[in-house]
Amino acid sequence: MNFDILYEKIKEYDKIMIFGHVRPDGDCYGSLNGLKDIIKTSFPKKSVFCLTSQVEFLSFVGKMDDVEDEEFIDSLAIICDTSTRERICDKRYTLCKEKIKIDHHVIIDNYGDYNIVDEDISATSLLICRFLFSYPDLKITPKGANALYTGIITDTSNFRYRGVNLETFTLAGRLIEMGVDVSFIDKNLSSESLRATKLKAFIYRSLKVTKHGVVYAKLTKTTIKYYNVSYDEAASLVTLLSNIKECPVWILIINYPKEIRVRIRSNGPDINKLAEKYGGGGHQKAAGTSLKSFSKVKSLLKDADELVRCYKDDIPHDL
Ligand code: AMP
């Protein structure tokens, strides 16, 4: 994989806008802040801004910037970790002069003027690491290295998923050489409020399992209000439903104010097509969608159950 176009365009532009996706996660924050750090450290005169929503639990990685509309004119847009144009956090990317997409999701939409995509790599932050270590004049501070390391461990769930390989550990190791504070990152990512702990107990009490083994839990607005957690904090609890032997697919349904967010995970059948069928997308084992009605959720759960039935019977499945 060649990063020459990214390198050349960064050198060419004085103003660079780095965009992430809606509802940013650790890899989104990591790749944005890591790339900003690399550019600012290597080329201090350039103006670089990070754009996505501010997320409290990731604030230790870095802050997002407030940017006026006129700043976008004549700037370069670099859009990280975002598979489709609909998911880009800030529509003002269209005002930028040129766009570069850097991503690791399944390719559905090559919206960039230049597209640097590796569907097989576990995190966009790893692509930023590859870029960093490809050019001798690129530098990073320990804070930037912390950001990229956070992106790697959140998207691989601490090096646990398929796709983690020698390169993953090599790049993570090189970041550690750059000054990563492993325990600082772990402390920030692991600590949670007492309210969230109580909500966990609620999820364990209320989870349901479909006939063939899809485990799911629903978090209504009332529940979220009762436990006094943020919607994103509630959504982050999807991992609670993982690793139940009988249930290769697990789903957390969160009733946000304007939509029903469905987070789908698997250690069995691929679930990206299921998410796509319901207007979403994602990876083979981690996908999601946003729905408007609970009747659609019911239908999605039925399809998920059928997917698991076929998986357990070892027969092909067409959605
Ligand atoms: P999440 O459960 O929100 O972490 O999403 C898992 C993966 O699914 C993410 O990497 C997203 O790329 C993808 N995804 C989630 N929701 C959507 C959506 N509404 N449209 C397209 N892709 C989505």
Boltz pocket constraint, residues with backbone or C-beta under 6 A from the ligand:
constraints:
  - pocket:
      binder: B
      contacts: [[A, 25], [A, 81], [A, 83], [A, 87], [A, 105], [A, 262], [A, 263], [A, 264], [A, 279], [A, 280], [A, 281], [A, 282], [A, 283], [A, 286], [A, 287], [A, 288], [A, 289], [A, 290]]
      max_distance: 6.0
